[in-house]
Amino acid sequence: MFVSRPAVHPVEAPPLTDATENPPRVRMKDVQGMPGTVGGLALRFLQFMFALAALGVMASTSDFSSVSAFCLKWKILDLQLNYHVLCSYLVAATILQSLWSILLIFLDVYALLVKRSLQNPRVICLFAIGDGITSTLTFAAACASAGITVLIGNDLNICSKNNCGSFETATAMAFISWFAVSPSFLLNFWSLASR
């Protein structure tokens, strides 16, 4: 008994002739807040302005360097000379946030002027990592500074000797800067994860 085996040949579907039934594929529009959009530029500008405000308020206080909680002092002996190195976590985080934001402001302005999309996966990955690092540092610095201002103002009751209002203002500006960084990070991470 000879049984023939059926042969399977692929058959293409006939192309649709009407363009309304088969619209051409288009790329999804850029979501406002993503890099290279006006919304992204606005978020970057807010990040920069509030980080710069926090830095300016903190640096303008007269007793900033005397509050050891905000400013760490190290004595370094080098050739019998004493150097005092002042370092603050809030100041360092807001400087980093300001630099990152101003760099991306320039990049967004360039992309908008030449009408270029910044939706390259490598670029989005770089933006997501940078936003993740700066947002984490800014949030941690704002939380630490908030704890110190509560300690100085409520627990130790030494606000009369310190500029508590300035410290609280700088902390609030750092939190607002973090609130502006968070949508940028989430949109970049979402874009990276959806590819």
Secondary structure, 3 states (H helix, E strand, C coil): CCCCCCCCCCCCCCCCCCCCCCCCCCCCCCCCCCCCCHHHHHHHHHHHHHHHHHHHHHHHCCCHHHCCCCCEEEEEEECCEEEEEEECHHHHHHHHHHHHHHHHHHHHHHHHHCCCCCCCHHHHHHHHHHHHHHHHHHHHHHHHHHHHHHHHHHHCCCCCCCCHHHHHHHHHHHHHHHHHHHHHHHHHHHHHHCC
